[in-house]
Amino acid sequence: MAKEKSADRYKNIPAMQRCRSSNLASTTRNGTWFQPIAWAAESDFIFDYRHRGLNPRNFFENMNRLICKVALAFAFAGVCASAFGQNGVNVDETAHLLAGVPVTGALASFTQNGGWQAHAAAMDKAWKTKEHFQLGPIASWMSLHAGEYYSSSGTMYYMFSGPDFLYAYTFFPNANTYILAGLEPVGEVPDLSRMNPEMLNANLDALRSSMSTLLITHYFVTEEMRSELGRGNLGGTLPILYVFLARLGCTVLDTVYVHNPAEGVRITFSHGGGSQTLYYFKTDLSGGNSAFLRWCAARGPGVSLIKAASYLMHGDGFSGVRDFLLEHSSFIVQDDSGIPLRAFNKGWALEFYGSFVPHGEKFGKYDQQALAEIYRRNPPPPELGFAFGYWWQAERGILMLARRK
């Protein structure tokens, strides 16, 4: 897996006492470039010693360190550029193995293991249920009620998402760019080909457990996810993003770590057509005009999804991201935990579906009287037909559509 890393990530690696450029050249993609650059560095180093009168006793030791630094830079770039190319494994095979989907290639032998087969069977069962009660009904509903946005090929924003690419794609499968953001770390996926079957099975069990709430309901419990993934080598959002991509029938083409405008990952994938791009950023969305929101603004207006957002945008602490979504969205799908009704001006047309059920102790203080009145009308808003919001029962689902006039 490719990583965009700055030089300061490897500057603290202890200097190697002995270093052969021919060996390093053979281990990096840039090997054909390394030797002439090393020779050039060596020539310049000799010239510097001869003309500045430096102590010749330290010449070979210091020259060796210089060449090693150049070598490490190229070796690091080579390893990061093709981390998933080691042992013939590509990133799409990795995603399939994690998702419990049949794999060909370097990881195929793992699928003969009983532990992986049990993982695949459990994922198949959970996915079949998810498709029946959620993914299928949502796709049909969106196509019927918001067809032009369902087929939109622009930018899609999903703030407070965590690794929930599943619903981003289900509501907007044709977006060319998905931008997800949350506090969950990006994480990493190690080279699975180096794991023994027992270690892989333990990691798959933790991964499956971390997704259990979302697969049963339709949202993540962050602490639960962090606790489960903390038991193994698969951490953060990346392995979960891979599972969703593979299960949705996507082909993962490339994965790159990014550091601007925040720590994140960029995944390029396809689904029977041209390539699409998924960004996930670990960033604090509180406050106002952040570098992250300025970066998002440069991606142009888009469609937005807000779901299980803890009512954060009901207060002033998250007014920046709330204002951003109102200014840069042409269409918003949300539950009642998203943008409060009072924030929508006359430039928006609002539609309401499902049921309004007071939240009680945990979120009761955020219940909106104006929203409750809308659902008390006669006739009330149309039924939704699937669960949405913090209630997992279909009959309690609540959903709002906001279209810019």
C-alpha positions as CSV (number, residue, x, y, z in Angstrom):
1,M,0.0,0.0,0.0
2,A,1.4,3.3,-1.0
3,K,2.1,5.9,1.7
4,E,2.9,9.6,1.2
5,K,5.4,10.0,4.0
6,S,7.6,13.0,4.8
7,A,11.3,12.5,5.3
8,D,11.1,13.1,9.0
9,R,9.4,9.7,9.4
10,Y,12.7,8.0,8.7
11,K,15.2,10.5,9.9
12,N,15.3,8.9,13.3
13,I,16.2,5.4,12.0
14,P,19.6,4.6,13.5
15,A,22.4,4.9,10.9
16,M,23.5,1.6,9.6
17,Q,27.2,0.9,10.2
18,R,27.6,-0.9,7.0
19,C,25.5,-0.4,3.9
20,R,26.0,-1.8,0.4
21,S,24.3,0.2,-2.4
22,S,24.0,-2.8,-4.7
23,N,21.9,-4.7,-2.1
24,L,19.7,-1.7,-1.4
25,A,19.3,-1.1,-5.1
26,S,18.0,-4.6,-5.6
27,T,15.3,-4.2,-2.9
28,T,13.6,-0.9,-4.1
29,R,11.6,0.1,-7.1
30,N,14.0,3.0,-7.5
31,G,17.1,0.7,-7.6
32,T,18.1,1.7,-11.1
33,W,18.1,5.3,-9.9
34,F,19.9,4.7,-6.7
35,Q,23.4,3.8,-7.8
36,P,24.1,6.9,-9.9
37,I,22.7,9.1,-7.2
38,A,24.8,7.4,-4.6
39,W,27.9,7.7,-6.8
40,A,27.1,11.4,-7.3
41,A,26.7,11.9,-3.6
42,E,30.0,10.1,-3.0
43,S,31.8,12.2,-5.5
44,D,30.5,15.4,-4.0
45,F,31.4,14.1,-0.5
46,I,35.0,13.4,-1.6
47,F,35.3,16.8,-3.2
48,D,34.0,18.4,0.0
49,Y,36.6,16.6,2.1
50,R,39.5,17.5,-0.2
51,H,38.7,21.1,-0.4
52,R,37.6,21.8,3.2
53,G,40.5,20.0,4.8
54,L,38.3,17.8,7.0
55,N,39.7,15.0,9.1
56,P,40.4,12.0,6.8
57,R,40.3,9.6,9.7
58,N,36.5,10.0,9.7
59,F,36.2,10.0,5.9
60,F,35.0,6.5,5.3
61,E,32.7,6.3,8.3
62,N,30.9,9.6,7.4
63,M,30.8,8.8,3.7
64,N,29.2,5.5,4.5
65,R,26.6,7.3,6.6
66,L,25.8,9.7,3.8
67,I,25.3,6.8,1.3
68,C,23.1,5.0,3.8
69,K,20.9,8.0,4.3
70,V,20.4,8.3,0.5
71,A,19.7,4.5,0.4
72,L,17.3,4.6,3.3
73,A,15.3,7.4,1.6
74,F,15.0,5.4,-1.6
75,A,14.4,2.1,0.3
76,F,11.6,3.8,2.3
77,A,10.0,5.2,-0.7
78,G,10.1,1.8,-2.5
79,V,8.7,-0.1,0.5
80,C,5.9,2.5,1.0
81,A,5.0,2.6,-2.6
82,S,4.4,-1.1,-2.8
83,A,3.8,-2.4,0.7
84,F,0.9,-4.5,-0.6
85,G,3.0,-5.7,-3.5
86,Q,5.2,-7.8,-1.2
87,N,5.0,-11.5,-1.8
88,G,2.7,-10.9,-4.8
89,V,-0.2,-9.6,-2.7
90,N,-2.2,-6.7,-4.0
91,V,-4.6,-4.5,-2.0
92,D,-7.7,-5.9,-3.6
93,E,-6.8,-9.4,-2.6
94,T,-6.3,-8.1,0.9
95,A,-9.7,-6.5,1.0
96,H,-11.4,-9.6,-0.3
97,L,-9.7,-11.8,2.3
98,L,-10.7,-9.5,5.2
99,A,-14.3,-9.3,3.9
100,G,-14.7,-13.1,3.7
101,V,-14.9,-13.0,-0.1
102,P,-13.2,-15.7,-2.3
103,V,-9.6,-14.8,-3.1
104,T,-7.3,-15.8,-5.9
105,G,-3.6,-15.2,-6.0
106,A,-1.1,-15.1,-3.2
107,L,-3.6,-15.2,-0.4
108,A,-5.8,-18.0,-1.8
109,S,-4.3,-20.6,0.5
110,F,-5.8,-18.8,3.6
111,T,-9.3,-19.5,2.2
112,Q,-8.7,-23.3,2.8
113,N,-8.4,-22.6,6.5
114,G,-11.4,-23.5,8.7
115,G,-11.1,-20.2,10.6
116,W,-11.3,-18.1,7.5
117,Q,-14.2,-20.2,6.2
118,A,-16.1,-19.6,9.4
119,H,-15.4,-15.9,9.1
120,A,-16.7,-15.9,5.5
121,A,-19.8,-17.8,6.5
122,A,-20.6,-15.3,9.3
123,M,-20.0,-12.4,7.0
124,D,-22.2,-13.9,4.3
125,K,-25.0,-14.4,6.8
126,A,-24.7,-10.8,8.2
127,W,-24.5,-9.3,4.7
128,K,-27.5,-11.1,3.4
129,T,-29.5,-9.8,6.3
130,K,-28.1,-6.3,5.8
131,E,-29.0,-6.3,2.1
132,H,-32.5,-7.5,2.8
133,F,-33.5,-5.0,5.5
134,Q,-31.3,-2.0,4.7
135,L,-29.2,-1.8,1.6
136,G,-31.8,-3.0,-0.9
137,P,-34.7,-0.9,0.6
138,I,-32.5,2.2,0.8
139,A,-31.4,1.9,-2.8
140,S,-34.9,1.4,-4.1
141,W,-36.2,4.3,-1.9
142,M,-33.5,6.7,-3.0
143,S,-34.1,5.8,-6.7
144,L,-37.8,6.5,-6.3
145,H,-37.7,9.7,-4.1
146,A,-34.4,11.3,-5.1
147,G,-33.4,9.7,-8.3
148,E,-31.3,12.6,-9.7
149,Y,-29.2,12.8,-6.5
150,Y,-29.0,9.0,-6.2
151,S,-27.3,9.0,-9.6
152,S,-25.2,12.1,-8.9
153,S,-21.6,11.8,-10.0
154,G,-20.2,14.7,-8.0
155,T,-18.7,15.0,-4.6
156,M,-20.3,13.3,-1.6
157,Y,-19.7,14.6,2.0
158,Y,-20.3,12.4,5.1
159,M,-19.2,14.2,8.3
160,F,-19.0,12.3,11.6
161,S,-18.9,9.1,9.5
162,G,-16.2,7.0,11.1
163,P,-15.5,4.2,8.6
164,D,-19.1,4.0,7.5
165,F,-18.5,3.9,3.7
166,L,-21.3,1.3,3.5
167,Y,-24.1,3.9,3.8
168,A,-22.3,6.6,1.9
169,Y,-22.2,4.2,-1.1
170,T,-25.7,2.9,-0.6
171,F,-27.3,6.3,-0.7
172,F,-25.0,7.7,-3.4
173,P,-23.3,4.9,-5.4
174,N,-22.2,7.0,-8.3
175,A,-20.3,9.8,-6.6
176,N,-16.8,10.4,-8.1
177,T,-15.4,11.5,-4.7
178,Y,-16.4,10.5,-1.3
179,I,-15.2,12.6,1.7
180,L,-15.6,10.9,5.1
181,A,-14.4,12.4,8.3
182,G,-14.4,11.4,12.0
183,L,-12.2,11.0,15.1
184,E,-11.4,7.4,14.5
185,P,-7.7,6.8,13.5
186,V,-6.9,5.8,10.0
187,G,-5.1,2.6,11.0
188,E,-3.3,0.2,8.8
189,V,-3.5,-3.3,7.4
190,P,-0.3,-5.3,7.7
191,D,0.9,-7.8,5.1
192,L,-1.5,-10.6,5.7
193,S,0.7,-13.1,3.8
194,R,3.1,-12.9,6.7
195,M,0.5,-14.0,9.3
196,N,0.1,-17.6,10.3
197,P,-3.5,-18.9,10.2
198,E,-4.0,-18.6,13.9
199,M,-3.0,-15.0,14.0
200,L,-5.2,-14.2,10.9
201,N,-8.2,-15.9,12.5
202,A,-7.9,-13.9,15.7
203,N,-7.7,-10.7,13.7
204,L,-10.7,-11.6,11.5
205,D,-12.7,-12.3,14.7
206,A,-11.8,-8.9,16.2
207,L,-12.6,-7.2,12.9
208,R,-16.0,-8.9,12.6
209,S,-16.8,-8.0,16.2
210,S,-15.9,-4.4,15.6
211,M,-18.5,-4.1,12.9
212,S,-21.2,-6.1,14.7
213,T,-23.3,-3.1,15.8
214,L,-23.4,-1.5,12.4
215,L,-24.2,-4.8,10.7
216,I,-27.1,-5.4,13.1
217,T,-28.3,-1.8,13.3
218,H,-26.9,1.0,11.0
219,Y,-24.3,2.9,13.0
220,F,-21.0,2.3,14.8
221,V,-20.3,2.5,18.5
222,T,-16.9,4.0,18.5
223,E,-15.7,2.6,21.8
224,E,-16.8,-0.8,20.9
225,M,-15.0,-0.7,17.5
226,R,-11.8,0.6,19.2
227,S,-11.9,-2.0,21.8
228,E,-12.4,-4.9,19.4
229,L,-9.7,-3.8,16.9
230,G,-7.4,-3.2,19.8
231,R,-7.2,-6.9,20.3
232,G,-5.4,-7.6,17.1
233,N,-3.1,-6.2,14.4
234,L,-5.9,-4.6,12.4
235,G,-6.5,-1.1,13.7
236,G,-8.4,2.0,12.8
237,T,-10.8,2.6,9.9
238,L,-8.9,1.2,7.0
239,P,-9.6,-2.6,7.4
240,I,-13.3,-1.8,7.8
241,L,-13.3,0.4,4.7
242,Y,-11.7,-2.5,2.8
243,V,-14.4,-4.9,4.0
244,F,-17.2,-2.6,2.8
245,L,-15.6,-2.0,-0.5
246,A,-15.1,-5.7,-1.2
247,R,-18.6,-6.6,0.0
248,L,-20.1,-3.9,-2.2
249,G,-18.5,-5.5,-5.2
250,C,-15.9,-2.8,-5.7
251,T,-12.3,-3.4,-6.9
252,V,-9.7,-1.6,-4.8
253,L,-7.1,-0.2,-7.2
254,D,-4.8,1.8,-4.9
255,T,-4.4,3.1,-1.3
256,V,-2.3,6.1,-0.3
257,Y,-1.9,7.7,3.1
258,V,-2.3,11.4,2.9
259,H,-1.3,14.2,5.4
260,N,-3.1,17.2,4.0
261,P,-5.5,18.7,5.0
262,A,-5.4,16.2,7.9
263,E,-4.1,12.7,8.5
264,G,-6.1,10.4,6.2
265,V,-6.2,7.8,3.5
266,R,-7.2,8.0,-0.2
267,I,-8.5,4.8,-1.8
268,T,-9.1,4.6,-5.5
269,F,-11.6,1.9,-6.5
270,S,-13.9,0.9,-9.4
271,H,-17.3,-0.8,-9.7
272,G,-17.8,-1.9,-13.3
273,G,-16.9,1.5,-14.7
274,G,-14.5,4.4,-14.2
275,S,-12.5,4.9,-11.1
276,Q,-14.0,6.5,-7.9
277,T,-12.1,8.0,-5.0
278,L,-12.8,7.6,-1.3
279,Y,-11.1,9.8,1.3
280,Y,-11.2,9.3,5.0
281,F,-9.8,11.9,7.3
282,K,-9.2,11.7,11.1
283,T,-10.0,15.3,12.1
284,D,-11.7,17.2,14.8
285,L,-14.8,18.9,13.3
286,S,-15.4,21.3,16.1
287,G,-14.7,25.0,15.7
288,G,-14.9,27.1,12.6
289,N,-12.9,27.7,9.5
290,S,-10.5,24.7,9.6
291,A,-8.0,23.8,7.0
292,F,-10.0,20.6,6.4
293,L,-13.2,22.5,5.6
294,R,-11.3,24.9,3.3
295,W,-9.9,21.8,1.5
296,C,-13.4,20.4,1.2
297,A,-14.8,23.7,-0.2
298,A,-12.3,23.5,-3.1
299,R,-13.9,20.2,-4.1
300,G,-17.1,22.1,-5.0
301,P,-20.7,21.6,-4.0
302,G,-21.9,18.1,-3.4
303,V,-24.5,15.9,-1.8
304,S,-24.3,15.1,2.0
305,L,-25.3,12.3,4.4
306,I,-25.6,12.9,8.1
307,K,-26.5,10.0,10.3
308,A,-26.0,9.2,14.0
309,A,-24.1,12.4,14.5
310,S,-24.8,12.8,18.3
311,Y,-26.7,16.1,17.7
312,L,-23.3,17.9,17.7
313,M,-24.4,20.4,15.1
314,H,-27.3,21.5,17.3
315,G,-24.8,23.5,19.4
316,D,-22.5,26.3,18.6
317,G,-19.4,24.2,19.0
318,F,-19.9,22.6,15.6
319,S,-21.4,25.6,13.8
320,G,-18.4,25.6,11.4
321,V,-19.1,22.2,9.9
322,R,-22.9,22.9,10.0
323,D,-22.5,26.1,8.1
324,F,-20.2,24.4,5.6
325,L,-22.7,21.7,4.8
326,L,-25.5,24.2,4.4
327,E,-23.3,26.3,2.1
328,H,-21.8,23.5,0.0
329,S,-24.6,21.0,-0.3
330,S,-27.2,20.8,-3.0
331,F,-28.9,17.9,-1.3
332,I,-28.8,16.6,2.3
333,V,-30.1,13.2,3.6
334,Q,-30.2,13.2,7.4
335,D,-31.8,11.9,10.6
336,D,-32.8,14.2,13.4
337,S,-29.3,14.1,14.9
338,G,-28.0,16.2,12.0
339,I,-28.6,19.8,11.2
340,P,-31.5,21.3,13.3
341,L,-34.6,22.5,11.5
342,R,-34.0,26.1,12.7
343,A,-30.8,26.2,10.6
344,F,-32.5,25.7,7.3
345,N,-33.5,29.0,5.7
346,K,-36.2,29.5,3.0
347,G,-33.7,28.5,0.3
348,W,-34.3,24.8,1.2
349,A,-37.2,22.5,0.6
350,L,-37.6,19.9,3.3
351,E,-39.3,16.6,3.1
352,F,-40.0,14.3,6.1
353,Y,-40.4,10.5,6.3
354,G,-40.9,7.9,8.9
355,S,-41.7,8.5,12.6
356,F,-40.7,10.9,15.3
357,V,-40.1,9.0,18.6
358,P,-38.7,11.0,21.6
359,H,-35.3,9.8,22.6
360,G,-35.7,9.8,26.4
361,E,-32.8,10.3,28.8
362,K,-29.7,10.1,26.5
363,F,-30.7,12.5,23.7
364,G,-34.0,13.8,25.0
365,K,-32.7,17.3,25.4
366,Y,-32.2,17.5,21.7
367,D,-35.8,16.6,20.7
368,Q,-37.1,19.4,18.5
369,Q,-40.6,20.6,19.2
370,A,-41.0,21.9,15.7
371,L,-40.1,18.5,14.3
372,A,-42.5,16.7,16.7
373,E,-45.3,19.0,15.5
374,I,-44.6,18.1,11.8
375,Y,-45.0,14.4,12.7
376,R,-48.3,15.0,14.5
377,R,-49.9,16.4,11.4
378,N,-52.9,14.7,9.9
379,P,-52.0,13.0,7.7
380,P,-48.5,12.4,9.1
381,P,-45.4,12.1,6.9
382,P,-45.1,9.0,4.7
383,E,-43.7,5.8,6.2
384,L,-40.1,5.1,5.6
385,G,-39.9,1.4,5.3
386,F,-36.4,0.9,6.8
387,A,-34.6,1.8,10.0
388,F,-32.7,5.0,10.1
389,G,-31.4,7.3,12.8
390,Y,-30.7,6.0,16.3
391,W,-33.6,3.6,16.4
392,W,-32.9,0.2,14.9
393,Q,-36.6,-0.7,14.3
394,A,-37.9,0.0,10.9
395,E,-41.2,1.4,12.2
396,R,-39.2,4.0,14.2
397,G,-36.9,5.2,11.4
398,I,-36.8,8.9,10.8
399,L,-35.4,10.6,7.6
400,M,-35.3,14.1,6.2
401,L,-34.5,15.2,2.7
402,A,-33.3,18.8,2.2
403,R,-33.1,20.1,-1.4
404,R,-31.7,23.4,-2.3
405,K,-34.3,25.5,-4.2
